[in-house]
Amino acid sequence: GKRDLLLEMARLFLRDAPALLDSLREAEEKADVRTLERVAHRLVGSLGNFGATAAFDLARTLEEMARRNDLASAARVRGDLEHRVRGVLTGLANLRKEFGA
């Protein structure tokens, strides 16, 4: 059953992550620290499930920056996070193809 759970989690992340990345970008542009923190927190949880350490660390950093209202480097961190998440999405899409899901 663990394989089925992993594939379902991958399906949900593939569905939801692009909108989360869009929300991060919009929140950063508007300096909306509450939304930035909330969305980054959601990504922390999801990325932790997949063992995506680099992306997880970036999401956690962005979450902490938003919590401290420190957006000086938010654009760089968000951009790095987006790049890493896109890599995770590619890997999960390939995993689903491999298992015919």
Buried (B, 14 or more C-beta within 10 A) or exposed (E): EEEEEBBEBBBEBBEEBEEBBEBBBEBBEEEBBEBBBBBBBBBBEBBBBBEBEBBBBBBBBBBBBBBEEEBEEBEEBBBBBBEBBBEBBEEBEEBBEEEEE
